[in-house]
């Protein structure tokens, strides 16, 4: 399946783009996505981030589906 | 249920905008107490370089959802007459205002509690990112404590 991934802040700097499509096997989890992204972008391993699925922070065991909007969110800095 | 409001403002929040917001409340005469928090960009010194501005970005749709949830939760917890939240996007120079939270109620005590709750929750839960730009145009990324 093709997944749309959004990147923000220092994460977008590490990936050098704001969004892209990543292909993963159906039934993959957040953890498998992170593994794939860490291999693609070595800098990601040193950065701290949360993953939001459909605008809610999710844990690593969550199952992904092709319609989900996935975002990698670095630490917040509002205010 | 209160309707959704725009929170994001492009660039700094001006003192006249804040004054104007206070003035608008003069017709709401059940209010006896206002409380205001203003977040100002600090010229931090980081590794011998001075921050001259913060460039704010956000995961805007999620941030708007979160602001809405925070508003709802705040009205559930505290007996407020009204509240307003404004946050900057884009570049805000050191010394300028980037966050304006305004809560109002008939009596003062609840406004102190509500204001602290709102500001703390914004800092913790809203996906806003801050690029701290130094005087030499290099940058680092701000992280809330």
Backbone of each chain as ProteinMPNN parsed JSONL, in Angstrom:
{"seq_chain_A": "XXXXXXXXXXXXXXXXXXXXXXXXXXXXXXXXXXXXXXXXXXXXXXXXXXXXXXXXXXXXXXXXXXXXXXXXXXXXXXX", "coords_chain_A": {"N_chain_A": [[0.84, -1.197, 0.0], [0.31, 2.322, -0.569], [1.473, 4.993, 1.33], [0.712, 8.18, 2.58], [2.926, 10.464, 3.86], [3.578, 12.991, 6.194], [5.908, 15.54, 7.008], [7.399, 17.525, 9.573], [8.942, 20.549, 10.878], [12.087, 20.015, 12.409], [12.2, 17.444, 11.493], [11.318, 17.508, 8.841], [13.441, 18.865, 7.877], [15.441, 16.955, 8.078], [14.544, 15.006, 6.31], [14.365, 16.408, 4.07], [12.068, 17.115, 2.721], [8.557, 17.983, 2.699], [6.434, 16.29, 2.464], [5.691, 12.926, 1.363], [5.225, 9.867, -0.554], [5.194, 6.618, 0.729], [5.861, 3.226, 0.222], [4.488, 0.345, 1.667], [3.965, -2.965, 2.977], [0.603, -4.204, 3.091], [-1.172, -4.123, 6.178], [0.908, -3.347, 7.769], [2.633, -1.978, 10.641], [3.011, 1.0, 12.729], [5.545, 0.807, 13.802], [6.937, -0.686, 11.85], [6.895, 1.105, 9.757], [8.497, 3.162, 10.833], [10.913, 1.845, 10.98], [11.487, 1.483, 8.274], [11.693, 4.153, 7.464], [13.837, 5.011, 9.02], [15.891, 3.615, 7.815], [15.922, 4.789, 5.349], [16.411, 7.484, 5.888], [19.063, 8.317, 7.572], [19.593, 10.217, 9.488], [17.31, 10.457, 10.985], [17.337, 8.691, 13.095], [18.612, 9.916, 15.185], [16.873, 11.772, 16.058], [14.1, 13.011, 17.968], [10.73, 12.057, 17.852], [7.129, 12.009, 17.489], [4.448, 9.971, 16.212], [1.656, 10.874, 14.379], [-1.515, 9.653, 13.592], [-4.079, 10.236, 11.427], [-4.296, 12.693, 12.71], [-4.051, 12.185, 15.433], [-1.961, 11.368, 18.157], [-0.138, 8.362, 18.004], [0.618, 4.957, 19.083], [3.441, 2.664, 18.722], [2.539, 0.172, 17.937], [0.305, 0.445, 16.438], [-1.847, -0.305, 13.716], [-1.455, 0.442, 10.26], [-3.33, 2.028, 7.663], [-4.097, 2.452, 4.159], [-5.531, 4.77, 3.781], [-4.944, 6.418, 5.829], [-3.796, 9.471, 7.276], [-0.565, 10.221, 7.844], [1.758, 11.562, 10.121], [4.942, 12.818, 10.985], [6.015, 14.095, 13.932], [8.065, 16.4, 15.415], [9.437, 17.491, 18.665], [7.185, 19.689, 20.418], [6.768, 23.276, 20.247], [5.199, 25.413, 20.884], [3.921, 28.647, 21.946]], "CA_chain_A": [[0.0, 0.0, 0.0], [1.022, 3.604, -0.588], [1.078, 5.814, 2.481], [1.131, 9.585, 2.504], [3.587, 10.829, 5.119], [3.881, 14.421, 6.331], [7.042, 15.83, 7.894], [7.364, 18.897, 10.114], [10.06, 21.085, 11.665], [13.42, 19.441, 12.206], [12.065, 16.184, 10.751], [11.273, 17.892, 7.423], [14.809, 19.247, 7.525], [16.22, 15.718, 7.929], [14.087, 14.256, 5.128], [14.481, 17.349, 2.959], [10.792, 17.326, 2.032], [7.433, 18.146, 3.627], [5.585, 15.103, 2.372], [6.027, 11.98, 0.293], [4.515, 8.588, -0.448], [6.068, 5.49, 1.073], [5.082, 2.009, 0.047], [4.671, -0.676, 2.715], [3.007, -4.074, 2.853], [-0.659, -4.043, 3.828], [-1.116, -4.688, 7.524], [2.101, -2.904, 8.498], [2.404, -1.156, 11.841], [3.815, 2.22, 12.863], [6.931, 0.394, 14.039], [7.536, -1.073, 10.562], [7.102, 2.35, 9.01], [9.654, 3.86, 11.407], [12.078, 1.075, 10.568], [11.742, 1.816, 6.864], [12.134, 5.557, 7.365], [15.187, 5.094, 9.601], [16.839, 3.135, 6.807], [15.988, 5.762, 4.255], [16.977, 8.742, 6.396], [19.854, 7.925, 8.751], [19.54, 11.291, 10.505], [16.098, 10.318, 11.805], [17.628, 7.888, 14.296], [19.086, 10.792, 16.276], [15.856, 12.786, 16.365], [12.956, 12.527, 18.718], [9.466, 12.444, 17.214], [5.924, 11.197, 17.661], [3.711, 9.763, 14.962], [0.209, 11.099, 14.458], [-2.317, 9.029, 12.536], [-5.32, 11.001, 11.349], [-4.218, 13.839, 13.633], [-3.969, 11.779, 16.839], [-0.693, 10.691, 18.458], [-0.367, 6.918, 18.053], [1.785, 4.195, 19.546], [4.171, 1.955, 17.669], [1.89, -1.075, 17.511], [-0.903, 0.758, 15.659], [-1.877, -0.745, 12.308], [-1.639, 1.531, 9.293], [-4.029, 1.682, 6.421], [-3.708, 3.344, 3.058], [-6.247, 6.054, 3.831], [-4.542, 7.204, 6.995], [-2.826, 10.554, 7.113], [0.479, 9.949, 8.835], [2.643, 12.715, 10.257], [6.041, 12.716, 11.95], [5.994, 15.36, 14.647], [9.149, 16.62, 16.364], [8.936, 18.098, 19.907], [6.377, 20.896, 20.217], [7.442, 24.5, 20.684], [4.225, 26.514, 20.861], [3.902, 29.597, 23.066]], "C_chain_A": [[0.876, 1.25, 0.0], [0.52, 4.458, 0.563], [1.582, 7.237, 2.284], [1.688, 9.988, 3.874], [3.913, 12.321, 5.109], [5.033, 14.608, 7.325], [6.991, 17.289, 8.339], [8.678, 19.243, 10.815], [11.369, 20.402, 11.354], [13.366, 18.097, 11.467], [12.057, 16.475, 9.246], [12.666, 18.303, 6.943], [15.659, 17.989, 7.261], [15.822, 14.945, 6.666], [14.182, 15.107, 3.86], [13.215, 17.44, 2.106], [9.682, 17.429, 3.088], [6.462, 16.981, 3.582], [6.048, 14.203, 1.248], [5.161, 10.736, 0.463], [5.53, 7.494, -0.196], [5.247, 4.227, 0.854], [5.491, 0.952, 1.072], [3.661, -1.78, 2.464], [1.734, -3.76, 3.629], [-0.526, -4.713, 5.189], [0.129, -4.294, 8.299], [1.715, -2.028, 9.686], [3.257, 0.106, 11.769], [5.291, 1.845, 13.019], [7.641, 0.022, 12.728], [7.789, 0.139, 9.674], [8.353, 3.071, 9.515], [10.949, 3.158, 10.979], [12.471, 1.437, 9.128], [12.296, 3.243, 6.719], [13.544, 5.738, 7.941], [16.253, 4.612, 8.62], [17.012, 4.13, 5.668], [16.702, 7.051, 4.682], [17.753, 8.452, 7.684], [19.797, 8.96, 9.865], [18.35, 11.131, 11.446], [16.367, 9.599, 13.126], [18.031, 8.757, 15.479], [18.018, 11.785, 16.718], [14.696, 12.171, 17.131], [11.673, 12.978, 18.002], [8.336, 11.507, 17.632], [5.271, 11.019, 16.303], [2.232, 10.027, 15.215], [-0.449, 10.382, 13.294], [-3.678, 9.701, 12.578], [-5.417, 12.02, 12.491], [-4.311, 13.463, 15.112], [-2.646, 11.055, 17.045], [-0.962, 9.191, 18.648], [0.847, 6.188, 18.612], [2.288, 3.278, 18.432], [3.49, 0.68, 17.174], [0.658, -0.821, 16.628], [-0.776, 0.287, 14.206], [-2.153, 0.443, 11.389], [-2.591, 1.079, 8.203], [-3.868, 2.804, 5.412], [-4.408, 4.696, 3.097], [-5.794, 6.952, 4.977], [-3.637, 8.352, 6.585], [-1.814, 10.418, 8.245], [1.418, 11.146, 8.897], [3.717, 12.427, 11.299], [6.215, 14.075, 12.608], [7.167, 15.462, 15.631], [8.596, 17.297, 17.631], [8.239, 19.444, 19.658], [7.066, 22.125, 20.825], [6.495, 25.69, 20.699], [4.388, 27.419, 22.08], [5.184, 30.373, 23.212]], "O_chain_A": [[2.006, 1.247, 0.489], [-0.683, 4.63, 0.755], [2.721, 7.463, 1.877], [1.016, 9.869, 4.898], [4.455, 12.842, 4.135], [5.112, 13.921, 8.343], [6.592, 18.171, 7.578], [9.414, 18.37, 11.274], [11.73, 20.226, 10.191], [14.361, 17.663, 10.886], [12.709, 15.775, 8.47], [13.024, 18.12, 5.779], [16.483, 17.964, 6.347], [16.663, 14.308, 6.032], [14.092, 14.602, 2.74], [13.27, 17.792, 0.928], [9.861, 17.008, 4.23], [5.751, 16.718, 4.552], [6.706, 14.644, 0.306], [4.466, 10.567, 1.465], [6.588, 7.448, -0.824], [4.082, 4.158, 1.247], [6.675, 0.706, 1.305], [2.633, -1.565, 1.823], [1.777, -3.132, 4.687], [0.143, -5.736, 5.331], [0.387, -4.841, 9.371], [0.64, -1.429, 9.73], [4.099, 0.264, 10.886], [6.17, 2.486, 12.442], [8.803, 0.373, 12.524], [8.773, 0.19, 8.936], [9.171, 3.535, 8.721], [11.945, 3.806, 10.659], [13.643, 1.663, 8.825], [13.232, 3.494, 5.96], [14.342, 6.517, 7.419], [17.37, 5.129, 8.594], [18.096, 4.285, 5.106], [17.49, 7.623, 3.928], [17.162, 8.353, 8.759], [19.936, 8.626, 11.042], [18.381, 11.616, 12.577], [15.716, 9.861, 14.137], [17.822, 8.385, 16.633], [18.236, 12.556, 17.653], [14.36, 10.997, 16.971], [11.551, 14.135, 17.599], [8.562, 10.377, 18.065], [5.498, 11.793, 15.373], [1.636, 9.476, 16.141], [-0.001, 10.488, 12.152], [-4.343, 9.737, 13.614], [-6.455, 12.18, 13.133], [-4.613, 14.312, 15.951], [-2.247, 10.231, 16.222], [-1.889, 8.801, 19.358], [1.957, 6.719, 18.619], [1.672, 3.133, 17.376], [3.83, 0.168, 16.107], [0.043, -1.765, 16.132], [0.261, 0.461, 13.565], [-2.963, 1.318, 11.693], [-2.65, -0.103, 7.862], [-3.55, 3.942, 5.758], [-3.924, 5.663, 2.508], [-6.211, 8.106, 5.077], [-2.821, 8.228, 5.672], [-2.153, 10.49, 9.426], [1.826, 11.682, 7.866], [3.438, 11.866, 12.358], [6.518, 15.071, 11.95], [7.242, 14.684, 16.581], [7.416, 17.644, 17.673], [8.654, 20.225, 18.802], [7.835, 22.02, 21.781], [6.922, 26.834, 20.546], [4.924, 27.008, 23.109], [5.303, 31.204, 24.112]]}, "seq_chain_B": "XXXXXXXXXXXXXXXXXXXXXXXXXXXXXXXXXXXXXXXXXXXXXXXXXXXXXXXXXXXXXXXXXXXXXXXXXXXXXXXXXXXXXXXXXXXXXXXXXXXXXXXXXXXXXXXXXXXXXXXXXXXXXXXXXXXXXXXXXXXXXXXXX", "coords_chain_B": {"N_chain_B": [[-22.277, 23.983, 22.802], [-19.388, 25.61, 21.794], [-18.579, 27.551, 18.901], [-16.075, 26.839, 16.367], [-12.986, 28.632, 16.351], [-10.736, 30.903, 14.742], [-7.365, 30.566, 15.398], [-4.765, 30.961, 14.585], [-2.451, 33.486, 13.652], [-0.898, 35.482, 11.255], [2.455, 36.197, 11.567], [3.718, 38.486, 14.192], [1.735, 39.147, 17.21], [0.058, 42.068, 17.655], [0.427, 44.763, 20.063], [-1.728, 46.557, 19.838], [-3.768, 44.998, 18.815], [-4.265, 43.397, 20.999], [-5.1, 45.285, 22.881], [-7.401, 46.134, 21.619], [-8.92, 43.84, 21.729], [-9.404, 43.689, 24.471], [-10.954, 45.97, 24.779], [-13.261, 45.261, 23.37], [-14.584, 43.703, 25.181], [-15.891, 45.322, 26.937], [-18.578, 45.629, 26.746], [-19.584, 43.366, 27.795], [-20.951, 42.908, 30.559], [-21.317, 41.125, 32.66], [-18.955, 40.142, 33.304], [-16.328, 40.148, 35.67], [-13.674, 39.827, 35.946], [-10.695, 39.67, 34.137], [-8.103, 37.713, 32.697], [-4.869, 37.555, 31.417], [-2.487, 36.008, 29.324], [0.631, 36.532, 27.875], [2.805, 35.393, 25.536], [6.157, 35.923, 24.833], [8.742, 36.296, 22.456], [11.928, 35.229, 23.265], [15.248, 36.486, 23.449], [17.248, 34.279, 23.468], [20.498, 33.086, 24.455], [22.4, 30.833, 22.805], [24.928, 28.607, 22.734], [26.819, 30.758, 22.38], [25.511, 32.261, 20.471], [22.964, 34.584, 19.518], [19.448, 34.431, 19.706], [17.406, 35.817, 17.269], [14.899, 35.747, 16.193], [11.871, 33.757, 16.024], [10.698, 31.332, 13.841], [7.611, 30.206, 13.272], [5.931, 27.164, 12.589], [3.243, 24.873, 11.846], [1.421, 21.825, 12.253], [-1.2, 22.264, 10.838], [-3.992, 21.553, 10.672], [-4.273, 19.55, 12.623], [-3.423, 21.014, 14.812], [-5.429, 22.974, 14.986], [-7.599, 21.313, 15.616], [-6.718, 20.472, 18.149], [-6.598, 22.908, 19.579], [-9.29, 23.456, 19.628], [-10.255, 21.3, 21.158], [-8.98, 21.897, 23.563], [-10.199, 24.311, 24.262], [-12.866, 23.39, 24.636], [-12.495, 21.589, 26.77], [-11.588, 23.349, 28.698], [-13.769, 25.053, 29.142], [-15.47, 23.136, 30.204], [-14.197, 22.491, 32.594], [-13.857, 24.886, 34.023], [-15.573, 27.762, 35.229], [-16.056, 29.864, 33.066], [-16.694, 32.981, 31.389], [-15.889, 33.767, 28.842], [-13.327, 32.917, 26.414], [-10.26, 33.438, 24.638], [-7.885, 32.55, 22.198], [-4.837, 33.181, 20.629], [-2.293, 32.461, 18.317], [0.909, 32.895, 16.874], [1.993, 32.368, 13.467], [4.74, 31.82, 11.245], [7.334, 34.35, 11.044], [8.472, 35.721, 14.086], [9.88, 38.308, 15.819], [12.457, 38.631, 18.368], [11.247, 39.834, 21.43], [8.764, 40.392, 20.477], [5.227, 39.503, 20.505], [3.974, 36.2, 20.613], [2.031, 34.492, 21.521], [-1.233, 34.778, 22.74], [-3.401, 34.578, 25.266], [-6.6, 34.811, 26.601], [-8.738, 34.993, 29.195], [-11.961, 35.202, 30.726], [-14.206, 35.892, 33.435], [-16.934, 35.967, 35.878], [-15.784, 36.26, 38.458], [-12.47, 36.506, 39.989], [-10.839, 34.196, 40.774], [-11.084, 31.753, 39.356], [-10.115, 32.479, 36.902], [-7.338, 32.587, 37.105], [-6.648, 29.901, 37.496], [-7.711, 28.716, 35.192], [-6.313, 30.004, 33.155], [-3.655, 29.151, 33.543], [-3.979, 26.428, 33.1], [-4.796, 26.398, 30.385], [-2.573, 27.541, 29.016], [-0.463, 25.797, 29.73], [-1.421, 23.409, 28.611], [-1.569, 24.004, 25.886], [1.158, 24.291, 25.316], [2.024, 21.709, 25.695], [0.454, 20.013, 24.053], [-0.19, 20.963, 21.476], [0.612, 20.761, 18.066], [2.946, 22.647, 17.232], [5.774, 24.162, 15.823], [9.032, 25.507, 16.32], [11.413, 27.403, 14.795], [14.407, 28.58, 15.792], [15.981, 31.435, 14.967], [19.198, 32.629, 14.462], [21.377, 35.575, 14.762], [23.211, 35.385, 12.704], [21.813, 34.095, 10.774], [21.877, 31.308, 10.853], [20.339, 28.396, 12.41], [18.435, 26.822, 15.101], [16.33, 24.311, 16.676], [13.518, 24.99, 18.619], [12.461, 23.569, 21.712], [9.831, 22.72, 23.798], [9.756, 22.77, 27.396]], "CA_chain_B": [[-20.979, 23.825, 22.119], [-18.899, 26.853, 21.196], [-18.13, 27.311, 17.526], [-14.649, 26.88, 16.14], [-12.461, 29.964, 16.096], [-9.385, 30.963, 14.2], [-6.347, 30.824, 16.411], [-3.48, 31.372, 14.014], [-2.27, 34.847, 13.162], [0.366, 35.518, 10.517], [3.408, 37.142, 12.157], [3.526, 38.78, 15.618], [0.448, 39.669, 17.678], [0.423, 43.444, 18.001], [-0.186, 45.303, 21.282], [-3.017, 47.206, 19.565], [-4.74, 43.901, 18.68], [-4.584, 42.971, 22.377], [-5.894, 46.378, 23.468], [-8.693, 46.11, 20.944], [-9.625, 42.686, 22.263], [-9.873, 44.077, 25.812], [-12.013, 46.964, 24.59], [-14.472, 44.574, 22.909], [-15.258, 43.06, 26.315], [-16.511, 46.308, 27.822], [-20.04, 45.492, 26.683], [-19.963, 42.13, 28.509], [-20.862, 43.439, 31.925], [-21.35, 40.106, 33.72], [-17.548, 39.821, 33.593], [-15.691, 40.973, 36.696], [-12.228, 39.553, 35.967], [-10.0, 39.166, 32.942], [-6.716, 37.325, 32.931], [-4.214, 37.503, 30.109], [-1.112, 35.534, 29.205], [1.292, 36.908, 26.626], [4.101, 34.749, 25.309], [7.038, 36.82, 24.083], [9.95, 35.606, 21.967], [13.092, 35.578, 24.086], [16.528, 36.472, 22.734], [18.119, 33.322, 24.175], [21.849, 32.898, 23.949], [22.65, 29.393, 22.69], [26.29, 28.393, 22.218], [27.401, 32.052, 21.973], [24.764, 32.979, 19.431], [21.742, 35.17, 20.048], [18.233, 34.224, 18.915], [16.816, 37.108, 16.867], [13.482, 35.546, 15.837], [11.418, 32.367, 15.886], [9.809, 31.107, 12.702], [6.675, 29.168, 13.702], [5.115, 26.402, 11.65], [2.35, 23.977, 12.589], [0.574, 20.831, 11.566], [-2.27, 23.219, 11.114], [-5.306, 20.938, 10.933], [-4.243, 18.899, 13.935], [-3.31, 22.084, 15.817], [-6.761, 23.57, 15.151], [-8.386, 20.344, 16.403], [-6.256, 20.5, 19.55], [-7.056, 24.163, 20.192], [-10.723, 23.305, 19.86], [-10.405, 20.401, 22.313], [-8.544, 22.615, 24.771], [-11.296, 25.243, 24.58], [-14.007, 22.627, 25.179], [-12.113, 21.058, 28.086], [-11.458, 24.467, 29.635], [-15.13, 25.469, 29.517], [-16.029, 22.088, 31.072], [-13.54, 22.481, 33.91], [-13.861, 26.18, 34.716], [-16.762, 28.558, 34.963], [-15.613, 31.077, 32.373], [-17.652, 33.655, 30.51], [-15.35, 33.587, 27.496], [-11.877, 32.786, 26.274], [-9.709, 33.654, 23.299], [-6.495, 32.109, 22.045], [-4.206, 33.52, 19.349], [-0.889, 32.049, 18.23], [1.541, 33.306, 15.619], [2.695, 31.506, 12.514], [5.726, 32.643, 10.54], [8.443, 34.909, 11.804], [8.209, 36.653, 15.184], [11.193, 38.736, 16.313], [12.657, 38.69, 19.818], [10.556, 40.981, 22.007], [7.385, 40.466, 19.984], [4.292, 38.546, 21.127], [3.635, 35.056, 19.75], [0.868, 33.789, 22.073], [-2.133, 35.646, 23.506], [-4.525, 33.826, 25.823], [-7.423, 35.798, 27.293], [-9.896, 34.332, 29.805], [-12.802, 36.14, 31.475], [-15.217, 35.246, 34.281], [-17.499, 36.927, 36.828], [-14.862, 36.48, 39.591], [-11.076, 36.328, 39.549], [-10.048, 32.997, 41.112], [-11.131, 30.75, 38.3], [-9.348, 32.932, 35.733], [-5.928, 32.212, 37.29], [-6.532, 28.451, 37.276], [-8.009, 28.4, 33.786], [-5.238, 30.522, 32.306], [-2.509, 28.258, 33.676], [-4.346, 25.177, 32.428], [-4.807, 26.595, 28.927], [-1.212, 27.769, 28.496], [0.298, 24.545, 29.892], [-1.914, 22.395, 27.674], [-1.13, 24.415, 24.546], [2.593, 23.999, 25.146], [2.238, 20.262, 25.716], [-0.347, 19.181, 23.133], [-0.479, 21.498, 20.138], [1.783, 20.557, 17.202], [3.531, 23.878, 16.691], [7.218, 23.977, 15.805], [9.672, 26.824, 16.313], [12.804, 27.465, 14.345], [15.055, 29.742, 16.403], [16.935, 31.962, 13.986], [20.254, 33.454, 15.067], [21.71, 36.795, 14.016], [23.967, 35.052, 11.48], [20.868, 33.361, 9.905], [21.836, 29.871, 11.144], [19.189, 28.184, 13.28], [18.263, 25.597, 15.862], [14.892, 24.096, 16.853], [13.048, 25.175, 19.988], [11.727, 22.44, 22.292], [9.201, 23.127, 25.068], [10.081, 21.941, 28.568]], "C_chain_B": [[-20.59, 25.143, 21.44], [-18.413, 26.575, 19.775], [-16.605, 27.47, 17.418], [-14.166, 28.285, 15.834], [-11.082, 29.873, 15.487], [-8.412, 31.329, 15.294], [-5.105, 31.434, 15.78], [-3.531, 32.762, 13.387], [-0.941, 34.843, 12.413], [1.272, 36.601, 11.133], [3.072, 37.444, 13.608], [2.117, 39.278, 15.934], [0.727, 41.07, 18.224], [-0.242, 43.878, 19.302], [-1.547, 45.954, 21.009], [-4.127, 46.161, 19.362], [-5.214, 43.46, 20.07], [-5.474, 44.028, 23.048], [-7.315, 46.37, 22.908], [-9.571, 44.972, 21.481], [-10.175, 42.987, 23.665], [-11.079, 45.013, 25.676], [-13.344, 46.298, 24.199], [-15.261, 43.956, 24.057], [-15.983, 44.048, 27.225], [-18.034, 46.276, 27.78], [-20.517, 44.252, 27.443], [-19.88, 42.381, 30.005], [-21.135, 42.418, 33.032], [-19.926, 39.731, 34.129], [-17.021, 40.762, 34.679], [-14.191, 40.809, 36.722], [-11.751, 39.046, 34.627], [-8.628, 38.698, 33.387], [-6.087, 37.049, 31.579], [-2.818, 36.915, 30.23], [-0.583, 35.965, 27.856], [2.622, 36.191, 26.549], [4.928, 35.643, 24.406], [8.29, 36.058, 23.659], [11.175, 36.159, 22.692], [14.355, 35.511, 23.236], [17.494, 35.575, 23.505], [19.505, 33.32, 23.567], [22.139, 31.403, 23.971], [24.006, 29.214, 22.015], [26.859, 29.666, 21.581], [26.685, 32.765, 20.841], [23.419, 33.427, 19.989], [20.556, 34.902, 19.115], [17.652, 35.589, 18.549], [15.349, 36.966, 16.467], [13.159, 34.059, 15.919], [10.463, 32.31, 14.699], [8.905, 29.923, 13.064], [5.991, 28.497, 12.52], [4.233, 25.473, 12.482], [1.799, 22.91, 11.665], [-0.818, 21.406, 11.771], [-3.62, 22.578, 11.434], [-5.355, 20.263, 12.293], [-4.194, 19.95, 15.04], [-4.68, 22.721, 16.059], [-7.688, 22.626, 15.913], [-8.021, 20.413, 17.875], [-6.72, 21.771, 20.258], [-8.543, 24.064, 20.534], [-10.975, 22.412, 21.083], [-10.041, 21.1, 23.619], [-9.626, 23.611, 25.218], [-12.454, 24.508, 25.257], [-13.694, 22.152, 26.598], [-12.05, 22.179, 29.123], [-12.842, 24.958, 30.082], [-15.804, 24.424, 30.409], [-15.483, 22.184, 32.493], [-13.776, 23.753, 34.707], [-15.069, 27.006, 34.288], [-16.369, 29.909, 34.349], [-16.751, 31.683, 31.566], [-17.175, 33.544, 29.061], [-13.841, 33.408, 27.517], [-11.47, 32.945, 24.818], [-8.259, 33.205, 23.287], [-6.016, 32.556, 20.662], [-2.754, 33.08, 19.393], [-0.336, 32.45, 16.869], [1.98, 32.124, 14.77], [3.672, 32.411, 11.769], [6.676, 33.299, 11.526], [7.987, 35.921, 12.855], [9.564, 37.005, 15.811], [11.245, 38.706, 17.834], [11.996, 39.967, 20.34], [9.124, 41.119, 21.525], [6.542, 39.323, 20.579], [3.903, 37.45, 20.128], [2.425, 34.272, 20.265], [0.069, 34.75, 22.954], [-3.305, 34.782, 23.958], [-5.281, 34.765, 26.757], [-8.64, 35.063, 27.855], [-10.648, 35.332, 30.685], [-13.878, 35.38, 32.228], [-15.828, 36.304, 35.203], [-16.529, 37.264, 37.967], [-13.465, 35.969, 39.268], [-10.484, 34.931, 39.692], [-9.965, 31.994, 39.964], [-10.289, 31.175, 37.081], [-7.867, 32.574, 35.857], [-5.733, 30.729, 36.979], [-6.709, 28.113, 35.793], [-6.854, 28.833, 32.875], [-4.028, 29.591, 32.346], [-2.775, 26.936, 32.934], [-4.248, 25.328, 30.909], [-3.379, 26.708, 28.386], [-0.382, 26.483, 28.595], [-0.13, 23.511, 28.852], [-1.53, 22.743, 26.24], [0.323, 23.987, 24.333], [2.847, 22.5, 25.002], [1.604, 19.545, 24.514], [-0.52, 19.701, 21.712], [0.767, 21.399, 19.251], [2.216, 21.836, 16.475], [5.044, 23.726, 16.842], [7.884, 25.338, 15.654], [11.125, 26.735, 15.89], [13.415, 28.738, 14.916], [16.166, 30.213, 15.474], [17.924, 32.893, 14.683], [20.563, 34.659, 14.186], [22.485, 36.499, 12.73], [23.148, 34.175, 10.515], [20.972, 31.834, 10.027], [20.674, 29.654, 12.116], [19.31, 26.912, 14.115], [16.754, 25.433, 16.068], [14.523, 24.19, 18.322], [12.275, 23.93, 20.441], [11.136, 22.906, 23.619], [9.597, 22.188, 26.2], [8.86, 21.224, 29.078]], "O_chain_B": [[-21.338, 25.705, 20.64], [-17.898, 25.495, 19.485], [-15.955, 28.122, 18.235], [-14.845, 29.045, 15.144], [-10.354, 28.901, 15.687], [-8.62, 32.294, 16.03], [-4.468, 32.313, 16.361], [-4.485, 33.148, 12.711], [0.036, 34.263, 12.887], [0.893, 37.77, 11.207], [2.244, 36.757, 14.208], [1.402, 39.764, 15.057], [1.532, 41.238, 19.139], [-1.341, 43.425, 19.62], [-2.431, 45.905, 21.865], [-5.285, 46.41, 19.697], [-6.395, 43.189, 20.285], [-6.469, 43.701, 23.695], [-8.29, 46.574, 23.631], [-10.78, 45.119, 21.659], [-11.289, 42.581, 23.996], [-12.084, 44.86, 26.369], [-14.413, 46.721, 24.641], [-16.461, 43.712, 23.931], [-16.625, 43.636, 28.191], [-18.701, 46.822, 28.659], [-21.711, 44.102, 27.704], [-18.862, 42.1, 30.637], [-21.183, 42.78, 34.207], [-19.711, 39.09, 35.158], [-17.223, 41.976, 34.634], [-13.494, 41.543, 37.423], [-12.322, 38.118, 34.054], [-8.06, 39.227, 34.342], [-6.68, 36.403, 30.715], [-2.058, 37.277, 31.128], [-1.238, 35.796, 26.828], [3.477, 36.37, 27.417], [4.469, 36.07, 23.346], [8.83, 35.265, 24.43], [11.421, 37.364, 22.727], [14.52, 34.61, 22.414], [18.444, 36.06, 24.12], [19.686, 33.517, 22.365], [22.125, 30.779, 25.032], [24.201, 29.621, 20.869], [27.31, 29.669, 20.435], [27.186, 33.755, 20.308], [22.814, 32.746, 20.818], [20.639, 35.113, 17.905], [17.432, 36.424, 19.426], [14.629, 37.963, 16.408], [14.052, 33.213, 15.889], [9.549, 33.124, 14.572], [9.366, 28.785, 13.153], [5.536, 29.153, 11.583], [4.455, 25.308, 13.681], [1.728, 23.088, 10.449], [-1.515, 21.084, 12.734], [-4.312, 23.008, 12.357], [-6.338, 20.381, 13.025], [-4.841, 19.801, 16.077], [-5.052, 22.979, 17.204], [-8.472, 23.067, 16.753], [-8.894, 20.414, 18.744], [-7.179, 21.72, 21.399], [-8.989, 24.525, 21.585], [-11.805, 22.733, 21.934], [-10.701, 20.922, 24.642], [-9.923, 23.728, 26.407], [-12.956, 24.931, 26.299], [-14.512, 22.292, 27.507], [-12.414, 21.982, 30.282], [-13.054, 25.244, 31.26], [-16.613, 24.771, 31.269], [-16.209, 21.986, 33.467], [-13.884, 23.707, 35.932], [-15.516, 26.948, 33.142], [-16.356, 30.94, 35.021], [-17.656, 30.979, 31.118], [-17.966, 33.26, 28.162], [-13.174, 33.709, 28.506], [-12.226, 32.632, 23.898], [-7.505, 33.445, 24.23], [-6.694, 32.341, 19.657], [-2.063, 33.297, 20.388], [-1.021, 32.358, 15.851], [2.292, 31.045, 15.272], [3.459, 33.619, 11.672], [6.81, 32.873, 12.673], [7.227, 36.846, 12.566], [10.296, 36.129, 16.271], [10.213, 38.75, 18.503], [12.163, 41.043, 19.766], [8.349, 41.881, 22.1], [7.069, 38.329, 21.08], [3.555, 37.72, 18.979], [1.851, 33.471, 19.527], [0.629, 35.443, 23.804], [-4.099, 34.315, 23.141], [-4.68, 35.431, 27.6], [-9.475, 34.568, 27.098], [-10.04, 36.201, 31.309], [-14.399, 34.372, 31.752], [-15.305, 37.414, 35.302], [-16.455, 38.415, 38.397], [-13.287, 35.118, 38.397], [-9.708, 34.505, 38.837], [-8.897, 31.464, 39.656], [-9.813, 30.328, 36.325], [-7.208, 32.291, 34.856], [-4.785, 30.346, 36.293], [-5.95, 27.328, 35.224], [-6.474, 28.117, 31.949], [-3.444, 29.281, 31.308], [-1.906, 26.409, 32.239], [-3.676, 24.472, 30.233], [-3.025, 26.046, 27.41], [0.322, 26.124, 27.651], [0.711, 22.818, 28.28], [-1.197, 21.851, 25.46], [0.668, 23.4, 23.308], [3.756, 22.074, 24.29], [2.166, 18.571, 24.014], [-0.952, 18.957, 20.831], [1.839, 21.881, 19.618], [1.904, 22.065, 15.306], [5.532, 23.227, 17.857], [7.376, 26.214, 14.955], [11.947, 26.085, 16.536], [12.997, 29.843, 14.57], [17.144, 29.508, 15.227], [17.536, 33.819, 15.395], [20.099, 34.767, 13.051], [22.422, 37.274, 11.776], [23.689, 33.593, 9.575], [20.217, 31.127, 9.359], [20.084, 30.622, 12.596], [20.161, 26.057, 13.871], [15.98, 26.309, 15.683], [15.143, 23.547, 19.169], [11.539, 23.322, 19.665], [11.856, 23.427, 24.471], [9.754, 20.983, 26.004], [8.944, 20.482, 30.057]]}, "name": "protein", "num_of_chains": 2, "seq": "XXXXXXXXXXXXXXXXXXXXXXXXXXXXXXXXXXXXXXXXXXXXXXXXXXXXXXXXXXXXXXXXXXXXXXXXXXXXXXXXXXXXXXXXXXXXXXXXXXXXXXXXXXXXXXXXXXXXXXXXXXXXXXXXXXXXXXXXXXXXXXXXXXXXXXXXXXXXXXXXXXXXXXXXXXXXXXXXXXXXXXXXXXXXXXXXXXXXXXXXXXXXXXXXXXXXXXXXXXXXXXXX"}
